[in-house]
Amino acid sequence: MQYKKPYFIAEAGCNHMGQMEIAKDLIETAAHYCKADAIKFQKRCNRELLTPEQYDAPHPNPANSYGDTYGAHREFLEFNQEQHAQLKAWCEAAGITYSTSVWDLTSAKEIAAIEPEFIKIPSACNNNNEMLGWLCENYKGEIQVSLGMTNLEEEKALVQLFTDLGRAQDLVIFSCTSGYPVPYPDICLLELTRIREAYEGKVKAIGFSGHHLGIAVDIAAYTLGAEVIERHYTIDKTWKGTDHGASLEPDETQRLVRDLSNVMEALRNKSKEILDIEQVQRDKLKYRKA
C-alpha cells in the first residue's frame, strides 16, 4: 500500500453554539494551533428537513436545547448563506479550507453557490438521491459522503449513482459508525479494509469519520488506508450541546494532526539493509567473533 499525506478535517459542526465569534475562534484555532487541513460546519433548512411534528416537538435532551422546541433549537444553531460566505472568507484568510455538511437540497444549493472546495453529505442523508443528483449535475467540487447507518445495498447504490453520473472520480466515501460517542467494539475499523477492497480505484479516496473518544483509533484508520480523517472538534467539551462531549479539544486535535504526520513518515520500507543511523551503532556494538 502506498501511503499519501493524511488529510485532516476538523468537524466544527454546530459547536459554535450559534455564535459567529465562536465560529471564528474555531477556525483560527484549527488553522494556526491544530494545523488542520480543513474545518467543516453544517447547513440545514429545518422546515424542509423536519416534519411539522418533529419541528414542534420538545428537544429530547432539554439540558442541551437552545429553544422551546427541537425546531427552535435547530434554528438557533443555524447560520444563513451570507454567514457561511463569511466563514469561508475567514478560512481563506487563516489558510485553512472551508467546507460544510449539507442536510437537504435547499442547503446544498445555498452552499454550492459559494463554491467551497468540497461539500460533505452526512450519513443521515446519503440516500437523498434528489440532493445527490443535483450536486453531481451542478456542483463541480469534491463530494464527500459518510456511510454510517447504511446497509450494503444502499452503499452500492450510492457509488453506482455517482458512477452513472460521471462523478465517481470526485467521490470520497467515509467508513463511519453513527453514535455519540461510539464504543470501541462498534468502531469496526476493519470495515476500512472491506471498503478499500470494494471501491479503491473506483472512487477518489477512502476516509474515516470517527465519533469515538481519544486519538489512537484514527492512527490505526490511517494505516488501514483512510486517506482523509475527520473528527468532531470543539474549544471546550463541557459547553452546552450534544456534540461537544464526543469532540476533540484543540490540544487533542493538535496531537492527532502531529501524530498522523509522524506515522506517515514512519510508514516505509528500509532504503537499504543497514541504515546510516544503524551503521554507527553497528560499528560500535555489533558482536564480532574473537
Phi, psi and omega in degrees: 000135178263121184268127175265167176301126180293140179255122186250128179248122173273112184273095179284329179054236177252021180289002173281350178058032176079012185242123182297325181293326176289321177301320179294321177296319177301318179296308184298318181292317178298321184284309192267327181262311183281336182064033177291155177279326184212158172231140187233135177251195179226150177223126178225141166260098193293328177292330177280323187281324186256146171288160177305323180294318178293320182297319186269356180284155175291155176297136181296339177232087186306330181296335181258005187273143175253016179200168181290334178234169178296321178298315179296321176301313181293322180295324180299325184272359188269134170261145178275179185299319180295321178293322177295324176297323176293319176301317179298319178296318177297320178297316180299320179293328182274349180081032178231147182281133176269141170207172181212143168277134179247136189253356184198169186296318179300314179295321178300316180294318181294317181286321178302328182294337179264004169055060172289164180294324175212157176237141181252140172252118180289163182305323184296339187242010187285359173250013175276083187294334176296314179292315180298317180296319179297315180298317179300324184276334192237345182247128188265354182277185178289143178240121180254140183222130175271149185249023176294151180044043183233128179276171186296323179296317178293321179299311180297320180296323178297309181296322180295322177301313180294323178296313181298328181268006176072027184238010181299332180289349178251008185261129172244123180250140187246126166294134187199142169245124184275104178189156188215098352276167181267124174298151185304318180297337181271357178290323175054059184301330183290352170301331177300319178296315179298314182295319180295318180294328182280326192233355179301130184091342179262336177237171184293315183196165175247136179234176177226124177247112188253142176234030184262184176259147178081183186234359183293320184298324183294325176297315178298320179300319179296318181292338178273001173115005177284113181277338180238130179242128179236130176224142173297145191217137180215166174280325186212118182296340183274357180295161180289131179143160186278338187265342188299318185297331180260016180256162174268138172279169184305319180297317178295318180297317179298318180293322180294315178299316177299313184293322176300318179294319180294318179295322177302317180296328184277338186279081179203161174275163176294140179281340174203166188301315178243114179289157180303320181295331179280330186299322178300315180288325178298315180298329185268325193243340188295135181299136176237139177294145179292000000 
